[in-house]
């Protein structure tokens, strides 16, 4: 393989089409590795999560075909070491990885480590990679390659993730979860429509209204004090850019439940690779007694089943409601190599 270090935004931009084509065949095909998502992330360095960073993407080709991508940037990691981290690290991108076809991955990692020593940014001392799925084949290969070079390798669970496999039928789905929870979902979905006020739910489809809908969603998020603190100016810009990028690429699912014409609950999801990826949510506490968040979640699970999505991924966090809705726990991990 021939390796190239990408350090300028223009060269990064030039990879867009080939990047997404390779991702579609990669060992980990997730929305957080899409070129348009990472471009938006890089513009604000994750909404200000990182105070500085240097682009250090590595692209590998073989016989004129793009074979591997290491979406990296150089910064000081949480341990104070100059490290090559994955673009998207670490708090707002739930799944990350290298980008390569399964057959190409071993050779790509082998050559990547040699290339980084030879031609990578001179100051790096560690590879510090967060949010790799625990089942990623990158992990055992990276461990083996580090051992061959006499480098240290550590791996730890970073965050739990919960995901619901979908049978393609809402009633069958409900029949597969706890009986008490099943009755509770049905009861709440009936009760809100009997409250005497008009209720509807919808998925945003009109780009001309998208900025207003984003404003409405951020307002719902900000009703939670912890989320209000999270929504700094830079983070709002990051989320807005990410939502627009996902909409233009066709994988945004921004949904709302309204009561009496007022937005009472919102879910910002991604509809990608035949799965729904639940990214964030917000509610209006004025209507809390009507359980608008649960009701909207019920509608979205029904929609996902009817539209034959294979999985409803709640992503990081093990909140109790995710378990109640049938979430199966896995982990994303942090892998660190120090040379």
ZALUMFI-328712 format. One record per residue (C-alpha): residue in three letters; residue number from 1; x negated, y, z negated. Coordinates in steps of 0.5 Angstrom, whole numbers, plus 500, padded with zeros to 3 digits. Layout:
<r><res>ALA</res><n>NUM</n><px>X</px><py>Y</py><pz>Z</pz></r>
...
This chain:
<r><res>UNK</res><n>1</n><px>500</px><py>500</py><pz>500</pz></r>
<r><res>UNK</res><n>2</n><px>498</px><py>507</py><pz>501</pz></r>
<r><res>UNK</res><n>3</n><px>499</px><py>512</py><pz>495</pz></r>
<r><res>UNK</res><n>4</n><px>500</px><py>519</py><pz>496</pz></r>
<r><res>UNK</res><n>5</n><px>501</px><py>524</py><pz>490</pz></r>
<r><res>UNK</res><n>6</n><px>507</px><py>529</py><pz>491</pz></r>
<r><res>UNK</res><n>7</n><px>505</px><py>536</py><pz>486</pz></r>
<r><res>UNK</res><n>8</n><px>509</px><py>541</py><pz>490</pz></r>
<r><res>UNK</res><n>9</n><px>517</px><py>542</py><pz>490</pz></r>
<r><res>UNK</res><n>10</n><px>517</px><py>542</py><pz>498</pz></r>
<r><res>UNK</res><n>11</n><px>514</px><py>536</py><pz>498</pz></r>
<r><res>UNK</res><n>12</n><px>518</px><py>533</py><pz>493</pz></r>
<r><res>UNK</res><n>13</n><px>524</px><py>535</py><pz>497</pz></r>
<r><res>UNK</res><n>14</n><px>522</px><py>532</py><pz>504</pz></r>
<r><res>UNK</res><n>15</n><px>522</px><py>525</py><pz>500</pz></r>
<r><res>UNK</res><n>16</n><px>530</px><py>526</py><pz>500</pz></r>
<r><res>UNK</res><n>17</n><px>533</px><py>522</py><pz>505</pz></r>
<r><res>UNK</res><n>18</n><px>528</px><py>516</py><pz>504</pz></r>
<r><res>UNK</res><n>19</n><px>528</px><py>516</py><pz>497</pz></r>
<r><res>UNK</res><n>20</n><px>536</px><py>515</py><pz>496</pz></r>
<r><res>UNK</res><n>21</n><px>535</px><py>509</py><pz>502</pz></r>
<r><res>UNK</res><n>22</n><px>530</px><py>506</py><pz>497</pz></r>
<r><res>UNK</res><n>23</n><px>534</px><py>507</py><pz>491</pz></r>
<r><res>UNK</res><n>24</n><px>540</px><py>503</py><pz>494</pz></r>
<r><res>UNK</res><n>25</n><px>535</px><py>497</py><pz>494</pz></r>
<r><res>UNK</res><n>26</n><px>531</px><py>498</py><pz>488</pz></r>
<r><res>UNK</res><n>27</n><px>531</px><py>494</py><pz>482</pz></r>
<r><res>UNK</res><n>28</n><px>535</px><py>499</py><pz>478</pz></r>
<r><res>UNK</res><n>29</n><px>540</px><py>503</py><pz>482</pz></r>
<r><res>UNK</res><n>30</n><px>543</px><py>508</py><pz>478</pz></r>
<r><res>UNK</res><n>31</n><px>545</px><py>516</py><pz>479</pz></r>
<r><res>UNK</res><n>32</n><px>540</px><py>519</py><pz>474</pz></r>
<r><res>UNK</res><n>33</n><px>534</px><py>516</py><pz>480</pz></r>
<r><res>UNK</res><n>34</n><px>538</px><py>520</py><pz>485</pz></r>
<r><res>UNK</res><n>35</n><px>534</px><py>525</py><pz>489</pz></r>
<r><res>UNK</res><n>36</n><px>539</px><py>530</py><pz>488</pz></r>
<r><res>UNK</res><n>37</n><px>540</px><py>529</py><pz>481</pz></r>
<r><res>UNK</res><n>38</n><px>532</px><py>529</py><pz>479</pz></r>
<r><res>UNK</res><n>39</n><px>531</px><py>535</py><pz>483</pz></r>
<r><res>UNK</res><n>40</n><px>537</px><py>539</py><pz>479</pz></r>
<r><res>UNK</res><n>41</n><px>533</px><py>536</py><pz>473</pz></r>
<r><res>UNK</res><n>42</n><px>527</px><py>539</py><pz>475</pz></r>
<r><res>UNK</res><n>43</n><px>529</px><py>546</py><pz>476</pz></r>
<r><res>UNK</res><n>44</n><px>530</px><py>547</py><pz>469</pz></r>
<r><res>UNK</res><n>45</n><px>526</px><py>541</py><pz>466</pz></r>
<r><res>UNK</res><n>46</n><px>532</px><py>538</py><pz>463</pz></r>
<r><res>UNK</res><n>47</n><px>536</px><py>544</py><pz>461</pz></r>
<r><res>UNK</res><n>48</n><px>529</px><py>546</py><pz>457</pz></r>
<r><res>UNK</res><n>49</n><px>528</px><py>540</py><pz>454</pz></r>
<r><res>UNK</res><n>50</n><px>521</px><py>540</py><pz>456</pz></r>
<r><res>UNK</res><n>51</n><px>517</px><py>547</py><pz>455</pz></r>
<r><res>UNK</res><n>52</n><px>512</px><py>546</py><pz>461</pz></r>
<r><res>UNK</res><n>53</n><px>511</px><py>540</py><pz>466</pz></r>
<r><res>UNK</res><n>54</n><px>507</px><py>539</py><pz>472</pz></r>
<r><res>UNK</res><n>55</n><px>510</px><py>535</py><pz>478</pz></r>
<r><res>UNK</res><n>56</n><px>506</px><py>528</py><pz>479</pz></r>
<r><res>UNK</res><n>57</n><px>511</px><py>524</py><pz>484</pz></r>
<r><res>UNK</res><n>58</n><px>507</px><py>518</py><pz>487</pz></r>
<r><res>UNK</res><n>59</n><px>510</px><py>515</py><pz>493</pz></r>
<r><res>UNK</res><n>60</n><px>507</px><py>509</py><pz>496</pz></r>
<r><res>UNK</res><n>61</n><px>508</px><py>506</py><pz>504</pz></r>
<r><res>UNK</res><n>62</n><px>506</px><py>500</py><pz>507</pz></r>
<r><res>UNK</res><n>63</n><px>506</px><py>499</py><pz>515</pz></r>
<r><res>UNK</res><n>64</n><px>510</px><py>506</py><pz>515</pz></r>
<r><res>UNK</res><n>65</n><px>516</px><py>504</py><pz>511</pz></r>
<r><res>UNK</res><n>66</n><px>517</px><py>507</py><pz>504</pz></r>
<r><res>UNK</res><n>67</n><px>515</px><py>502</py><pz>499</pz></r>
<r><res>UNK</res><n>68</n><px>515</px><py>505</py><pz>492</pz></r>
<r><res>UNK</res><n>69</n><px>516</px><py>511</py><pz>488</pz></r>
<r><res>UNK</res><n>70</n><px>514</px><py>513</py><pz>481</pz></r>
<r><res>UNK</res><n>71</n><px>518</px><py>519</py><pz>479</pz></r>
<r><res>UNK</res><n>72</n><px>513</px><py>522</py><pz>474</pz></r>
<r><res>UNK</res><n>73</n><px>511</px><py>529</py><pz>471</pz></r>
<r><res>UNK</res><n>74</n><px>505</px><py>531</py><pz>467</pz></r>
<r><res>UNK</res><n>75</n><px>507</px><py>534</py><pz>460</pz></r>
<r><res>UNK</res><n>76</n><px>505</px><py>533</py><pz>453</pz></r>
<r><res>UNK</res><n>77</n><px>509</px><py>528</py><pz>450</pz></r>
<r><res>UNK</res><n>78</n><px>512</px><py>527</py><pz>443</pz></r>
<r><res>UNK</res><n>79</n><px>506</px><py>524</py><pz>440</pz></r>
<r><res>UNK</res><n>80</n><px>502</px><py>530</py><pz>443</pz></r>
<r><res>UNK</res><n>81</n><px>498</px><py>526</py><pz>448</pz></r>
<r><res>UNK</res><n>82</n><px>498</px><py>529</py><pz>455</pz></r>
<r><res>UNK</res><n>83</n><px>502</px><py>524</py><pz>459</pz></r>
<r><res>UNK</res><n>84</n><px>506</px><py>522</py><pz>465</pz></r>
<r><res>UNK</res><n>85</n><px>513</px><py>521</py><pz>464</pz></r>
<r><res>UNK</res><n>86</n><px>519</px><py>519</py><pz>468</pz></r>
<r><res>UNK</res><n>87</n><px>523</px><py>525</py><pz>471</pz></r>
<r><res>UNK</res><n>88</n><px>529</px><py>526</py><pz>467</pz></r>
<r><res>UNK</res><n>89</n><px>526</px><py>524</py><pz>461</pz></r>
<r><res>UNK</res><n>90</n><px>529</px><py>523</py><pz>456</pz></r>
<r><res>UNK</res><n>91</n><px>535</px><py>526</py><pz>453</pz></r>
<r><res>UNK</res><n>92</n><px>540</px><py>527</py><pz>458</pz></r>
<r><res>UNK</res><n>93</n><px>538</px><py>522</py><pz>463</pz></r>
<r><res>UNK</res><n>94</n><px>541</px><py>515</py><pz>460</pz></r>
<r><res>UNK</res><n>95</n><px>537</px><py>510</py><pz>465</pz></r>
<r><res>UNK</res><n>96</n><px>531</px><py>511</py><pz>468</pz></r>
<r><res>UNK</res><n>97</n><px>525</px><py>507</py><pz>472</pz></r>
<r><res>UNK</res><n>98</n><px>521</px><py>506</py><pz>478</pz></r>
<r><res>UNK</res><n>99</n><px>524</px><py>506</py><pz>484</pz></r>
<r><res>UNK</res><n>100</n><px>522</px><py>499</py><pz>488</pz></r>
<r><res>UNK</res><n>101</n><px>525</px><py>493</py><pz>492</pz></r>
<r><res>UNK</res><n>102</n><px>524</px><py>487</py><pz>487</pz></r>
<r><res>UNK</res><n>103</n><px>519</px><py>484</py><pz>492</pz></r>
<r><res>UNK</res><n>104</n><px>515</px><py>490</py><pz>492</pz></r>
<r><res>UNK</res><n>105</n><px>515</px><py>492</py><pz>485</pz></r>
<r><res>UNK</res><n>106</n><px>509</px><py>488</py><pz>483</pz></r>
<r><res>UNK</res><n>107</n><px>504</px><py>490</py><pz>488</pz></r>
<r><res>UNK</res><n>108</n><px>507</px><py>497</py><pz>487</pz></r>
<r><res>UNK</res><n>109</n><px>505</px><py>497</py><pz>480</pz></r>
<r><res>UNK</res><n>110</n><px>499</px><py>494</py><pz>480</pz></r>
<r><res>UNK</res><n>111</n><px>496</px><py>499</py><pz>486</pz></r>
<r><res>UNK</res><n>112</n><px>500</px><py>505</py><pz>482</pz></r>
<r><res>UNK</res><n>113</n><px>496</px><py>504</py><pz>476</pz></r>
<r><res>UNK</res><n>114</n><px>489</px><py>504</py><pz>480</pz></r>
<r><res>UNK</res><n>115</n><px>491</px><py>510</py><pz>484</pz></r>
<r><res>UNK</res><n>116</n><px>493</px><py>514</py><pz>478</pz></r>
<r><res>UNK</res><n>117</n><px>486</px><py>513</py><pz>475</pz></r>
<r><res>UNK</res><n>118</n><px>483</px><py>515</py><pz>481</pz></r>
<r><res>UNK</res><n>119</n><px>487</px><py>520</py><pz>484</pz></r>
<r><res>UNK</res><n>120</n><px>492</px><py>522</py><pz>479</pz></r>
<r><res>UNK</res><n>121</n><px>492</px><py>529</py><pz>475</pz></r>
<r><res>UNK</res><n>122</n><px>486</px><py>528</py><pz>471</pz></r>
<r><res>UNK</res><n>123</n><px>488</px><py>530</py><pz>464</pz></r>
<r><res>UNK</res><n>124</n><px>493</px><py>524</py><pz>463</pz></r>
<r><res>UNK</res><n>125</n><px>492</px><py>519</py><pz>457</pz></r>
<r><res>UNK</res><n>126</n><px>498</px><py>515</py><pz>457</pz></r>
<r><res>UNK</res><n>127</n><px>504</px><py>513</py><pz>461</pz></r>
<r><res>UNK</res><n>128</n><px>510</px><py>514</py><pz>456</pz></r>
<r><res>UNK</res><n>129</n><px>517</px><py>512</py><pz>459</pz></r>
<r><res>UNK</res><n>130</n><px>524</px><py>512</py><pz>456</pz></r>
<r><res>UNK</res><n>131</n><px>530</px><py>509</py><pz>458</pz></r>
<r><res>UNK</res><n>132</n><px>528</px><py>503</py><pz>462</pz></r>
<r><res>UNK</res><n>133</n><px>534</px><py>498</py><pz>462</pz></r>
<r><res>UNK</res><n>134</n><px>532</px><py>492</py><pz>457</pz></r>
<r><res>UNK</res><n>135</n><px>532</px><py>488</py><pz>463</pz></r>
<r><res>UNK</res><n>136</n><px>528</px><py>492</py><pz>468</pz></r>
<r><res>UNK</res><n>137</n><px>523</px><py>487</py><pz>471</pz></r>
<r><res>UNK</res><n>138</n><px>518</px><py>494</py><pz>470</pz></r>
<r><res>UNK</res><n>139</n><px>517</px><py>492</py><pz>463</pz></r>
<r><res>UNK</res><n>140</n><px>513</px><py>485</py><pz>463</pz></r>
<r><res>UNK</res><n>141</n><px>510</px><py>487</py><pz>470</pz></r>
<r><res>UNK</res><n>142</n><px>507</px><py>494</py><pz>466</pz></r>
<r><res>UNK</res><n>143</n><px>505</px><py>490</py><pz>460</pz></r>
<r><res>UNK</res><n>144</n><px>501</px><py>485</py><pz>464</pz></r>
<r><res>UNK</res><n>145</n><px>498</px><py>490</py><pz>468</pz></r>
<r><res>UNK</res><n>146</n><px>496</px><py>494</py><pz>462</pz></r>
<r><res>UNK</res><n>147</n><px>493</px><py>488</py><pz>459</pz></r>
<r><res>UNK</res><n>148</n><px>489</px><py>487</py><pz>465</pz></r>
<r><res>UNK</res><n>149</n><px>486</px><py>493</py><pz>464</pz></r>
<r><res>UNK</res><n>150</n><px>485</px><py>493</py><pz>457</pz></r>
<r><res>UNK</res><n>151</n><px>490</px><py>499</py><pz>455</pz></r>
<r><res>UNK</res><n>152</n><px>495</px><py>498</py><pz>450</pz></r>
<r><res>UNK</res><n>153</n><px>502</px><py>497</py><pz>451</pz></r>
<r><res>UNK</res><n>154</n><px>508</px><py>498</py><pz>446</pz></r>
<r><res>UNK</res><n>155</n><px>515</px><py>497</py><pz>447</pz></r>
<r><res>UNK</res><n>156</n><px>521</px><py>499</py><pz>443</pz></r>
<r><res>UNK</res><n>157</n><px>528</px><py>500</py><pz>443</pz></r>
<r><res>UNK</res><n>158</n><px>530</px><py>507</py><pz>444</pz></r>
<r><res>UNK</res><n>159</n><px>538</px><py>507</py><pz>444</pz></r>
<r><res>UNK</res><n>160</n><px>543</px><py>503</py><pz>445</pz></r>
<r><res>UNK</res><n>161</n><px>548</px><py>503</py><pz>451</pz></r>
<r><res>UNK</res><n>162</n><px>555</px><py>500</py><pz>451</pz></r>
<r><res>UNK</res><n>163</n><px>558</px><py>497</py><pz>458</pz></r>
<r><res>UNK</res><n>164</n><px>565</px><py>494</py><pz>459</pz></r>
<r><res>UNK</res><n>165</n><px>565</px><py>489</py><pz>465</pz></r>
<r><res>UNK</res><n>166</n><px>572</px><py>490</py><pz>469</pz></r>
<r><res>UNK</res><n>167</n><px>576</px><py>484</py><pz>471</pz></r>
<r><res>UNK</res><n>168</n><px>580</px><py>489</py><pz>477</pz></r>
<r><res>UNK</res><n>169</n><px>586</px><py>489</py><pz>473</pz></r>
<r><res>UNK</res><n>170</n><px>588</px><py>493</py><pz>468</pz></r>
<r><res>UNK</res><n>171</n><px>593</px><py>488</py><pz>464</pz></r>
<r><res>UNK</res><n>172</n><px>588</px><py>483</py><pz>464</pz></r>
<r><res>UNK</res><n>173</n><px>582</px><py>488</py><pz>462</pz></r>
<r><res>UNK</res><n>174</n><px>587</px><py>490</py><pz>456</pz></r>
<r><res>UNK</res><n>175</n><px>588</px><py>482</py><pz>455</pz></r>
<r><res>UNK</res><n>176</n><px>581</px><py>481</py><pz>454</pz></r>
<r><res>UNK</res><n>177</n><px>580</px><py>486</py><pz>448</pz></r>
<r><res>UNK</res><n>178</n><px>582</px><py>486</py><pz>441</pz></r>
<r><res>UNK</res><n>179</n><px>589</px><py>485</py><pz>440</pz></r>
<r><res>UNK</res><n>180</n><px>590</px><py>491</py><pz>435</pz></r>
<r><res>UNK</res><n>181</n><px>586</px><py>496</py><pz>440</pz></r>
<r><res>UNK</res><n>182</n><px>590</px><py>493</py><pz>446</pz></r>
<r><res>UNK</res><n>183</n><px>597</px><py>495</py><pz>442</pz></r>
<r><res>UNK</res><n>184</n><px>594</px><py>502</py><pz>440</pz></r>
<r><res>UNK</res><n>185</n><px>592</px><py>504</py><pz>447</pz></r>
<r><res>UNK</res><n>186</n><px>599</px><py>502</py><pz>450</pz></r>
<r><res>UNK</res><n>187</n><px>602</px><py>506</py><pz>444</pz></r>
<r><res>UNK</res><n>188</n><px>598</px><py>512</py><pz>445</pz></r>
<r><res>UNK</res><n>189</n><px>599</px><py>512</py><pz>452</pz></r>
<r><res>UNK</res><n>190</n><px>606</px><py>512</py><pz>452</pz></r>
<r><res>UNK</res><n>191</n><px>607</px><py>517</py><pz>446</pz></r>
<r><res>UNK</res><n>192</n><px>603</px><py>523</py><pz>449</pz></r>
<r><res>UNK</res><n>193</n><px>609</px><py>523</py><pz>455</pz></r>
<r><res>UNK</res><n>194</n><px>614</px><py>523</py><pz>450</pz></r>
<r><res>UNK</res><n>195</n><px>612</px><py>529</py><pz>446</pz></r>
<r><res>UNK</res><n>196</n><px>617</px><py>534</py><pz>450</pz></r>
<r><res>UNK</res><n>197</n><px>611</px><py>537</py><pz>454</pz></r>
<r><res>UNK</res><n>198</n><px>609</px><py>536</py><pz>461</pz></r>
<r><res>UNK</res><n>199</n><px>603</px><py>532</py><pz>461</pz></r>
<r><res>UNK</res><n>200</n><px>598</px><py>530</py><pz>467</pz></r>
<r><res>UNK</res><n>201</n><px>592</px><py>527</py><pz>469</pz></r>
<r><res>UNK</res><n>202</n><px>587</px><py>528</py><pz>475</pz></r>
<r><res>UNK</res><n>203</n><px>580</px><py>528</py><pz>478</pz></r>
<r><res>UNK</res><n>204</n><px>577</px><py>534</py><pz>481</pz></r>
<r><res>UNK</res><n>205</n><px>577</px><py>533</py><pz>489</pz></r>
<r><res>UNK</res><n>206</n><px>577</px><py>541</py><pz>491</pz></r>
<r><res>UNK</res><n>207</n><px>570</px><py>544</py><pz>491</pz></r>
<r><res>UNK</res><n>208</n><px>573</px><py>551</py><pz>492</pz></r>
<r><res>UNK</res><n>209</n><px>575</px><py>550</py><pz>484</pz></r>
<r><res>UNK</res><n>210</n><px>569</px><py>546</py><pz>482</pz></r>
<r><res>UNK</res><n>211</n><px>566</px><py>552</py><pz>478</pz></r>
<r><res>UNK</res><n>212</n><px>572</px><py>554</py><pz>474</pz></r>
<r><res>UNK</res><n>213</n><px>573</px><py>546</py><pz>473</pz></r>
<r><res>UNK</res><n>214</n><px>566</px><py>546</py><pz>470</pz></r>
<r><res>UNK</res><n>215</n><px>568</px><py>552</py><pz>466</pz></r>
<r><res>UNK</res><n>216</n><px>574</px><py>548</py><pz>463</pz></r>
<r><res>UNK</res><n>217</n><px>570</px><py>542</py><pz>462</pz></r>
<r><res>UNK</res><n>218</n><px>564</px><py>546</py><pz>458</pz></r>
<r><res>UNK</res><n>219</n><px>569</px><py>550</py><pz>454</pz></r>
<r><res>UNK</res><n>220</n><px>572</px><py>543</py><pz>452</pz></r>
<r><res>UNK</res><n>221</n><px>565</px><py>540</py><pz>450</pz></r>
<r><res>UNK</res><n>222</n><px>564</px><py>547</py><pz>446</pz></r>
<r><res>UNK</res><n>223</n><px>569</px><py>545</py><pz>441</pz></r>
<r><res>UNK</res><n>224</n><px>565</px><py>540</py><pz>438</pz></r>
<r><res>UNK</res><n>225</n><px>560</px><py>544</py><pz>434</pz></r>
<r><res>UNK</res><n>226</n><px>554</px><py>539</py><pz>435</pz></r>
<r><res>UNK</res><n>227</n><px>555</px><py>540</py><pz>443</pz></r>
<r><res>UNK</res><n>228</n><px>556</px><py>547</py><pz>442</pz></r>
<r><res>UNK</res><n>229</n><px>549</px><py>548</py><pz>440</pz></r>
<r><res>UNK</res><n>230</n><px>547</px><py>543</py><pz>445</pz></r>
<r><res>UNK</res><n>231</n><px>550</px><py>547</py><pz>451</pz></r>
<r><res>UNK</res><n>232</n><px>544</px><py>553</py><pz>451</pz></r>
<r><res>UNK</res><n>233</n><px>544</px><py>557</py><pz>457</pz></r>
<r><res>UNK</res><n>234</n><px>539</px><py>553</py><pz>460</pz></r>
<r><res>UNK</res><n>235</n><px>543</px><py>546</py><pz>459</pz></r>
<r><res>UNK</res><n>236</n><px>549</px><py>550</py><pz>462</pz></r>
<r><res>UNK</res><n>237</n><px>545</px><py>551</py><pz>468</pz></r>
<r><res>UNK</res><n>238</n><px>542</px><py>544</py><pz>468</pz></r>
<r><res>UNK</res><n>239</n><px>549</px><py>541</py><pz>468</pz></r>
<r><res>UNK</res><n>240</n><px>552</px><py>546</py><pz>473</pz></r>
<r><res>UNK</res><n>241</n><px>547</px><py>544</py><pz>478</pz></r>
<r><res>UNK</res><n>242</n><px>548</px><py>537</py><pz>476</pz></r>
<r><res>UNK</res><n>243</n><px>555</px><py>537</py><pz>477</pz></r>
<r><res>UNK</res><n>244</n><px>555</px><py>540</py><pz>484</pz></r>
<r><res>UNK</res><n>245</n><px>549</px><py>536</py><pz>486</pz></r>
<r><res>UNK</res><n>246</n><px>554</px><py>530</py><pz>485</pz></r>
<r><res>UNK</res><n>247</n><px>560</px><py>532</py><pz>488</pz></r>
<r><res>UNK</res><n>248</n><px>556</px><py>534</py><pz>494</pz></r>
<r><res>UNK</res><n>249</n><px>553</px><py>527</py><pz>494</pz></r>
<r><res>UNK</res><n>250</n><px>560</px><py>524</py><pz>493</pz></r>
<r><res>UNK</res><n>251</n><px>559</px><py>521</py><pz>486</pz></r>
<r><res>UNK</res><n>252</n><px>562</px><py>526</py><pz>481</pz></r>
<r><res>UNK</res><n>253</n><px>568</px><py>524</py><pz>477</pz></r>
<r><res>UNK</res><n>254</n><px>570</px><py>530</py><pz>473</pz></r>
<r><res>UNK</res><n>255</n><px>577</px><py>528</py><pz>470</pz></r>
<r><res>UNK</res><n>256</n><px>582</px><py>532</py><pz>466</pz></r>
<r><res>UNK</res><n>257</n><px>588</px><py>531</py><pz>462</pz></r>
<r><res>UNK</res><n>258</n><px>593</px><py>537</py><pz>461</pz></r>
<r><res>UNK</res><n>259</n><px>599</px><py>538</py><pz>456</pz></r>
<r><res>UNK</res><n>260</n><px>603</px><py>544</py><pz>458</pz></r>
<r><res>UNK</res><n>261</n><px>598</px><py>546</py><pz>463</pz></r>
<r><res>UNK</res><n>262</n><px>593</px><py>546</py><pz>458</pz></r>
<r><res>UNK</res><n>263</n><px>586</px><py>542</py><pz>459</pz></r>
<r><res>UNK</res><n>264</n><px>586</px><py>538</py><pz>453</pz></r>
<r><res>UNK</res><n>265</n><px>581</px><py>533</py><pz>454</pz></r>
<r><res>UNK</res><n>266</n><px>576</px><py>532</py><pz>460</pz></r>
<r><res>UNK</res><n>267</n><px>571</px><py>527</py><pz>462</pz></r>
<r><res>UNK</res><n>268</n><px>565</px><py>528</py><pz>466</pz></r>
<r><res>UNK</res><n>269</n><px>563</px><py>521</py><pz>469</pz></r>
<r><res>UNK</res><n>270</n><px>559</px><py>519</py><pz>475</pz></r>
<r><res>UNK</res><n>271</n><px>562</px><py>514</py><pz>480</pz></r>
<r><res>UNK</res><n>272</n><px>556</px><py>511</py><pz>483</pz></r>
<r><res>UNK</res><n>273</n><px>554</px><py>504</py><pz>486</pz></r>
<r><res>UNK</res><n>274</n><px>561</px><py>501</py><pz>484</pz></r>
<r><res>UNK</res><n>275</n><px>561</px><py>503</py><pz>477</pz></r>
<r><res>UNK</res><n>276</n><px>563</px><py>508</py><pz>473</pz></r>
<r><res>UNK</res><n>277</n><px>558</px><py>512</py><pz>468</pz></r>
<r><res>UNK</res><n>278</n><px>561</px><py>516</py><pz>463</pz></r>
<r><res>UNK</res><n>279</n><px>556</px><py>522</py><pz>462</pz></r>
<r><res>UNK</res><n>280</n><px>560</px><py>527</py><pz>457</pz></r>
<r><res>UNK</res><n>281</n><px>567</px><py>529</py><pz>454</pz></r>
<r><res>UNK</res><n>282</n><px>570</px><py>534</py><pz>451</pz></r>
<r><res>UNK</res><n>283</n><px>577</px><py>535</py><pz>447</pz></r>
<r><res>UNK</res><n>284</n><px>582</px><py>541</py><pz>445</pz></r>
<r><res>UNK</res><n>285</n><px>583</px><py>539</py><pz>438</pz></r>
<r><res>UNK</res><n>286</n><px>589</px><py>543</py><pz>438</pz></r>
<r><res>UNK</res><n>287</n><px>592</px><py>537</py><pz>441</pz></r>
<r><res>UNK</res><n>288</n><px>588</px><py>532</py><pz>437</pz></r>
<r><res>UNK</res><n>289</n><px>595</px><py>529</py><pz>434</pz></r>
<r><res>UNK</res><n>290</n><px>596</px><py>526</py><pz>441</pz></r>
<r><res>UNK</res><n>291</n><px>590</px><py>523</py><pz>442</pz></r>
<r><res>UNK</res><n>292</n><px>588</px><py>526</py><pz>449</pz></r>
<r><res>UNK</res><n>293</n><px>581</px><py>523</py><pz>449</pz></r>
<r><res>UNK</res><n>294</n><px>584</px><py>516</py><pz>448</pz></r>
<r><res>UNK</res><n>295</n><px>589</px><py>517</py><pz>453</pz></r>
<r><res>UNK</res><n>296</n><px>585</px><py>520</py><pz>459</pz></r>
<r><res>UNK</res><n>297</n><px>580</px><py>514</py><pz>457</pz></r>
<r><res>UNK</res><n>298</n><px>586</px><py>509</py><pz>458</pz></r>
<r><res>UNK</res><n>299</n><px>587</px><py>512</py><pz>465</pz></r>
<r><res>UNK</res><n>300</n><px>580</px><py>512</py><pz>467</pz></r>
<r><res>UNK</res><n>301</n><px>580</px><py>505</py><pz>465</pz></r>
<r><res>UNK</res><n>302</n><px>586</px><py>503</py><pz>469</pz></r>
<r><res>UNK</res><n>303</n><px>584</px><py>507</py><pz>475</pz></r>
<r><res>UNK</res><n>304</n><px>577</px><py>504</py><pz>475</pz></r>
<r><res>UNK</res><n>305</n><px>580</px><py>497</py><pz>475</pz></r>
<r><res>UNK</res><n>306</n><px>585</px><py>499</py><pz>480</pz></r>
<r><res>UNK</res><n>307</n><px>580</px><py>501</py><pz>485</pz></r>
<r><res>UNK</res><n>308</n><px>576</px><py>495</py><pz>483</pz></r>
<r><res>UNK</res><n>309</n><px>570</px><py>498</py><pz>480</pz></r>
<r><res>UNK</res><n>310</n><px>565</px><py>492</py><pz>477</pz></r>
<r><res>UNK</res><n>311</n><px>563</px><py>496</py><pz>470</pz></r>
<r><res>UNK</res><n>312</n><px>565</px><py>502</py><pz>466</pz></r>
<r><res>UNK</res><n>313</n><px>559</px><py>504</py><pz>463</pz></r>
<r><res>UNK</res><n>314</n><px>559</px><py>508</py><pz>456</pz></r>
<r><res>UNK</res><n>315</n><px>552</px><py>509</py><pz>457</pz></r>
<r><res>UNK</res><n>316</n><px>547</px><py>511</py><pz>451</pz></r>
<r><res>UNK</res><n>317</n><px>550</px><py>511</py><pz>444</pz></r>
<r><res>UNK</res><n>318</n><px>554</px><py>506</py><pz>440</pz></r>
<r><res>UNK</res><n>319</n><px>560</px><py>510</py><pz>437</pz></r>
<r><res>UNK</res><n>320</n><px>566</px><py>506</py><pz>434</pz></r>
<r><res>UNK</res><n>321</n><px>571</px><py>507</py><pz>440</pz></r>
<r><res>UNK</res><n>322</n><px>566</px><py>504</py><pz>445</pz></r>
<r><res>UNK</res><n>323</n><px>566</px><py>498</py><pz>441</pz></r>
<r><res>UNK</res><n>324</n><px>574</px><py>498</py><pz>441</pz></r>
<r><res>UNK</res><n>325</n><px>575</px><py>499</py><pz>448</pz></r>
<r><res>UNK</res><n>326</n><px>571</px><py>493</py><pz>449</pz></r>
<r><res>UNK</res><n>327</n><px>564</px><py>495</py><pz>450</pz></r>
<r><res>UNK</res><n>328</n><px>558</px><py>490</py><pz>450</pz></r>
<r><res>UNK</res><n>329</n><px>551</px><py>493</py><pz>447</pz></r>
<r><res>UNK</res><n>330</n><px>545</px><py>493</py><pz>450</pz></r>
<r><res>UNK</res><n>331</n><px>539</px><py>497</py><pz>450</pz></r>
<r><res>UNK</res><n>332</n><px>534</px><py>502</py><pz>454</pz></r>
<r><res>UNK</res><n>333</n><px>527</px><py>502</py><pz>451</pz></r>
<r><res>UNK</res><n>334</n><px>521</px><py>506</py><pz>451</pz></r>
<r><res>UNK</res><n>335</n><px>515</px><py>503</py><pz>454</pz></r>
<r><res>UNK</res><n>336</n><px>508</px><py>507</py><pz>453</pz></r>
<r><res>UNK</res><n>337</n><px>501</px><py>505</py><pz>456</pz></r>
<r><res>UNK</res><n>338</n><px>495</px><py>508</py><pz>453</pz></r>
<r><res>UNK</res><n>339</n><px>489</px><py>508</py><pz>457</pz></r>
